[in-house]
Amino acid sequence: MSGHFSGVLQITDLDDFITPSQECIKPVKIEKTTTSTGAKIKIQDDGTYLQIKESGEKERLTKVEISLSDCLACSGCITSAEGVLVAQQSHEQVQKVFQESLRLRQEGKHEDSHILCVSLSVQPVLSIAVQYGLSPSEAMGKLSGYFRSLGADYVVDLSRAEDIALMECQEEFLRRYHERERAGNKTALPMLSSSCPGWVCYAEKTHGTLALPYIARCKSPQQIAGTLLRRQFGRRLYHVSLAPCYDKKLEASRSDFADGSTGEKDVDCVLTPVELEQLLAGEDSNGLGLAEVEPQPLDPFPGTKAPDTICSHKGSGSGGYAYHTFIYACKEIFGEIVSTVEFKPLRNPDFMESTFERDGKVLLRFVVANGFRNIQNVVQRLKRGKCPWDFVEIMACPSGCLNGGAQIRPSDGKPSKELLNELEVLYKQLPARDPLDSCHLRSWSEDEEEKIVRTNYHPIEKAPNALNIKW
């Protein structure tokens, strides 16, 4: 599983992450062929190691495996509590809960069963569409039909929650901008987006008080939808989210997104396209592929009367946070109506900038930064106090959420870049909706809004490793 977490969770040696760190102390026996002559080691394109002897003979070396069980016996990489939480986030757990609820209903114990709800993000739906040769709308309908065949009572699209997240992001930027201009608060900007849990976890555990004041308080669409669904269905709700990255499992497990008195989580389980594939291929699927599933319509999102059709938002395939916030800021701050925003690559295609100028002076500077290399660039500028941007849309995965760590990878030899291009084209072809189309959903009080759309992030101190203590 750990191979599908985002790069920032894999590349660092942080205590709470499911990946062998530099402090890993598991004793391992490396099997290799003994030889009296020299040999060279070559790294293949797929990441495997090849031993080339002087005779020219080649031997593929066995990769050392470290399991979750090994990790739970060690304090170097992961806490046992977080290991248990992530273990509960599996397709086997979804099957178990669904089957138990169906059994209770058959016995007439409806009040003891769960209300089963599945929310669908656009990125994994596109991944499924490409994998099974379907159009995006066909994939959405068949996923609705498939989850209903498992016992789901409600299947909803997350695009309305994305609308709410975008509107909150826009308004928070405006508040921060005025706070900087009027009060001189130097930590008000740049505002760093908060919808990527891989980036947030990395910031909390690596940069703490340096980065956290700049991170937006806005919840991700997944968690906003979880809160609204919990308000609608109450304690019996069991909410499954289909998301493009394993990092979303860590997000759903955060104590900030659970009721302090009852322990009920806004999102009970996160499934990914990779796991959904395993679910479809499992014994319980009875050999029924997604192509044979009868499509079913979606249910209305909480607060709406009609189900939505699959759509996108202008800008990046991660939701367009920089794009929409840029347009909103130009209008609200400078009275300028901007119809389109062009982000131009800086150092690489995953580091793009757009500026708003008037009379030759740059008034706004927005950036999209995807991947660990570009995140480091932003963080280093924060450390030096020389960050020139007003807003940064940050995603841990290179190319953003369409390239999420748990999106289905090519199995037919197709290059990954070609698949990503296909997903990007599909995303841009979807009808794009204005977030303001969902403004009527925000009919709650200010106190309620604080709980529904906002959260807080906390610096997490690195747990000491007993083996590193110098006596």
N, C-alpha and C positions, 0 to 999 in steps of 0.2 A: 504493500500500500504506500509506503513512504516515498517511493519513486515518483508518485504523482503529485506530491506536495509541490508548491511553487519553489522557484529557485532560491529565494531569500530564506526559506525554511531549511533548504538542503545545504546551502553553502556556508552557513554559520555554525558555530559550536555552542548554541544556546541550550540551556538545561532542559527546557520543556518541549523540545521538538523531537519527533520520531525520526531520527536519522543519526547514524553513528558519528559522534563528534571526535575532535582531537583528543578528548579525555576518555574515550571508550577504552575499557580495560579488559574486555572479554578475551581470554586466551584462545587463540585459534591455531589450528594445525594446517599449514599450507602444504598441499600436496604438489610436489614438483619432481621432475625426473633428474636423478643425479647424473652428472656427466663430468668427465675429466677435462673437457675442453670448454672454451668460452661460449657464451650464447648471448644473443641480443633480444630485448623485449620490444615489441612494436605494438602500438595501440591502434586497433582497427577503427573504421568509421563508426561502427555500432557501439564503440566503447569497450569491447572485449580486448584481452591481451593475448598476443601471439609470441611464443618463444621460438626464435630462429637460431638453430644450432649452426656451428661452423660448417657442418656437412651440407647445409641447405635445408635439412629436414625441419618442418614446422610443426609446432604443437600448441594447441589452444589451451591456455591455462584456466584452471577452475577458479571461479569467482568466490571469494569468501562471503558467506551469508551470515548475517546477524539478525535474529528474529526479534519480535516484540517481547517474547518471553525473556530473551537475554537482556533486553533493555530494561525491563522492569526490575531486574536484580541489580541494576547499576544506577547511580545517581548522576552520571555524567551527561545523559542526553534527555531523559524524560522522567516526569513524575508518574508514579503509579496511578494517581488519581486521574490524570489526563489520559493515561493509557486506557483506563477503563471507559472513560467517556467516549473516546474515539472508537473503541471496540464495539460500543453500542450503536455506532453510526454505520450500519452495514445493511446490505440487501437481505441477509438472513434475518436480521432483527425486524425489518419491515414485513417479511413473510410471516414471521412468528406472531407479530401483533395483529396483522390482518386476519390470519387464520383463527386466532383466539377470539377476536371480535365476532367473526362469522359463526363460530361455535356457540357463543353466548346468545346470539340472536336466534339461532336455530332452536335453542333451548327456551326461548321466550324471555330471556334475561336482557332485554334491550337496554335498560338503564345501567347495566353493569358493563356494557360494551362501549367501545370508543366510537366517536364520530370521526371517520377517517377522511382526511383531506390531503390532497397533493397539489403543490404549487409548482408551476413550470416556468423556468427562465428561458429566454429566447436562445441563448448561446448553446445549451445542450440540445435543445430541440433541433437546431440547425445541424449539429453534429450527428444526431440520429437520422435526420433527413438525408444527409449525404451518404451515411453508412448503408441505409436501406433503400436508396434510390427513390426517395419520395420528395414531393414538394414540401416546403415548410408548413403550409396549411394542412396537407395530408398527414404529415408527421405529428402535428399538434392534435388532430382529430383521432389518430390511431393511438397516441399515447393516452389520451383521455379514455378511449375505449379499453385499452389494456389495463390501466389502473382500476377502472370500474369493474373489469372482469376479476380482479384480485379482491374486490370488495370496497373500493373507495366510494365514499358518499358524495364527495365534492372534488372537482378538479378545476383549478383556476389558473389564469395567466398572471404573471408577475408584472406586466407592463404598467398597470395602474400604480403599483407600489413604486415602480421606477419613476413615474410621473411625480409622485409625492416626494421621493428622495431628491429629484432634480430641483423641484420648487424650493425645498428646504435648503438645498445647497446654494441656490441663487440668493436666497434671502440672508443666509448666514454670511455669505461673502459681502453683501451690502452692509450688514452690521459691522463686520470687521473693518471694511474699508473706511467707514465713517469714524470708527473707533480710533483708527490710526491717524486719520486726518485731523480730527477734532481733539482727541485726548493724547495723541502722540504715543500710543501704545505700540512699541516696536515689535511685540510678539503677535500682533493682530494679523499681520501678513508677512510672508506669503501664507495663504490658506492651502493646506494639503488635503486632498480628498481622502475619504475614510471608508469607501465601499469595498476595498480589497483587504480581506482579513490577513493575508500573508504579509502585506506591508505593515498593517497595524501591529501584528504580533512582533514583527522584526523591530519596529520602532519602540514598542513597550519594553522589550527585553534587551535591546542593544543601545538605544540612544535616549530612552527615558525622558528626563526633564528637558533635554535639548530639543527634541522633535515634537513631543506631545502638545505643547501649547499652540502649535501651528496646525494640528490635525483637526479637521472639521468634526463637529459633534454629531453630525447627521448620521443616522443609522443607514445600513445598507437596505436595498429593496427587500431582500430575503427577510430581514428582521422586522421591517415595517409591516410586511404582509403577515408575519407571524403574530405580531401584537394585535392587528386588526381582526384576524381570524379567531384569536383567543377571546377577544371582546365579543365576537358574534356567537361563538359556539360554547364558550365556557370551559369548565374543567374536563369534560369528556373528550375534548378535541385531541386527536393525534395527528400532528402536522408533519408531512414529509415534503421536503424541498428537493427538486431536481436542479442541481447546480453544476457548473463547469469545472469545479476545482475542489480537491480534497480539503483545501484550507477552509472552505465553508463549514466543514464539520467542526473545526476548532471554534469558529465563530458561533455556531449554534450551541456549543457547549459552554460558552462564557457565562459566568454567574450573573453578569450584568443583564443578561437576556432571560432571566428566570424570575419567577415570583418569589420574593424573599420569604414569605410565610408558607406557601404550599410547595415550592420547588418546581412548579410547572414551568416548562420551557416554552418560549415562543415558537421554536422549531424543535420538534422531537427527534427528527432524523433527517440527514442529508444523503441523498443518493446522487451518483454521478453517472454520466453516459457509460463509462467503463463497467460500472456495477450493474447498470440496467441491461447491458449486453449479457452479463453473466446470469442475470435473472431470467432473461428470455431464453438462454441456452440451458437453464437448469431443468431438473427432472419434473418440477412442479409446473413447468410451462406446457407439458404434454406435447412437445414438439411444435407448438404453435408459434410461428414467427410473427413479427410485427406486421408483415405484409398481409397476413390472413386475418388480422384483428379487424373487427367491425368498428369503424370510426364513430365517435360520440361527441356531441357538442360540449363545450366548456360550461361551467357554471358562472354566474355573475360574481364579480369581485365584490367584497363587502362594501355596501354603500351605493352600488349600481344595480340597475334593474335588468340589464341584458348582458350576456356573455360577450367577451371581446374576441376579435380575430387577431392572429399573430401580427405584430408590428415591430418597428424598430424606433430608435431615436437618432436624430441627425448627429453627426460627429463620429467618434470612435465606436468600434464594436463592443466597447466596455460599458456603453450607456450614454456617452456624449456629455460628461460632466463639464469639461472645459468649454466645449462648444456652446452649450446652452447658457452657462454662467457668463461667458464672454458677451453674448448678445444681450443678456439681461442687464449686465453692468453698464454697457455702452448706453443703453436706453435710460436706465434709472439714474445714472450718475452724470452723464454728459448730454442726455437728450438726443442721442444719435441712434437712428434706426439702422441696424445692420442686418442685412438679409442673409448673408452667407459669411462663413468664417473659414479662412484658408490657413491650415497649419503647415509650416514649411520645415523640413528636416534640418537639424543643426549638425550634430556630430554623427548621427546615424538615423536610420528610418524610425527608430523607436524613441527618438528624442526630438519632438517637434514643437515649434513656437509660433504663436500668432500675436501681433501687436495692434493696438489701436493708437493712431497718431492724429494730431491736430496741430496745424501750423508748424509742421516739422518736429514736433515734440512728442515723444512716446508717453502716452498717458496710462496705458494698460499693457501688461506683458504676461501672456498665459502660455503654459507649457504642458505637453503630454509627455510623461516619462514612464516608459515600460521597461521592466527587467532590472535585475540587480545592479548592473553596471551603471545605468542611468539614475537609479535610486541613490547610489553612492555619490554620484556627481552632485545631486541636489543636497544630500546630507552634508557633504564636505563644504559646500557653499554656506549652508546654515552655520556650520561650526566657525567659519571665518567671518561671519557676519556680513557677507557680500553676496547674498542671494538676490538677484535682480528681478525675480518674477513676483507677480501678485497672486497667481493661482497656479497650482500644479496638480494635474490629474495623474495619480500614481497607481500603477498596477504591477504586481510582482512578476507576472508572467510576461516574457517577451511577446510583443504584438497584442497584449491584453487578454481579455476574457475569452475571445474566440479561440485563442490558443491555450486555454486553461489546462492545467496539469492532468485533468481527468477527462478531457475530451477524447473521443475515439481516434486512435492513430491509424494511419494507412496499413492495410494488411495485404494489399495487392502490389506492393512495390512502388506505389505512387510516392513521390517525394513529399515530405511534410510541408514544405513551402507551397507546393502546388495545392495541397488540400486546404491550407490556410487561406490562400488566395480565393479558392472556391467558396469558402465560408464567408469571407469578406464581401464577395460579390453578391451572395445570397442575402446577406444582412442589408446591404445598401439597396437591394431591389424590393425589400419589404416596404409597405406603406409606413411612412414616418409620421408619428403623432406628436402634436404640440403638448408639452406637459400641462399647459393651462386647461386642456380638455378635462382634466381631473380635479380642477380647483374646487369644484362643488363637494368633493369628498372630505375636504378639510373643514368640516362643520363642528369641530370639537372646541372645547375651551382651551385657553392658554396652558392651564395646568395639565390637561389631558394631552396637549400637543407635546409637552416636555417629555412625557412618558412614551408617546407613540412614535415620535420621529427623531428623538435625540438620545444620546448616551454619553458616557464619559470613558476615557481611557486612562490607564494607570501605569506608572513605571513599575517594572517587576525586577527585583534584585536577583542577581545571579546566585543560585544556591551553591554553597561551598561544597567541593568534592573532598571527602575525608582523605583521599589518597594524596591530595595536593597540599595538605596542611604541613607546614614546616615547624616541627617541634623544637 
